Amino acid sequence: MSDTYNALAHFAQSWGLIYFFVVFVAVVVFVMWPSRRRRYEEASKIPLQED
């Protein structure tokens, strides 16, 4: 039982790190994509607008 747990823990630690790194890169690329620039520039001005 302990060997199974250790093998599963090692797998989760190594591939989990790779998985979260890939997700992080995908989110950064999604946010920084050039066609989305105008949307984020407009959103950045929302706190400065008066009602």
Residue pairs with C-beta under 8 A, 6 or more apart in sequence:
30 36
31 40
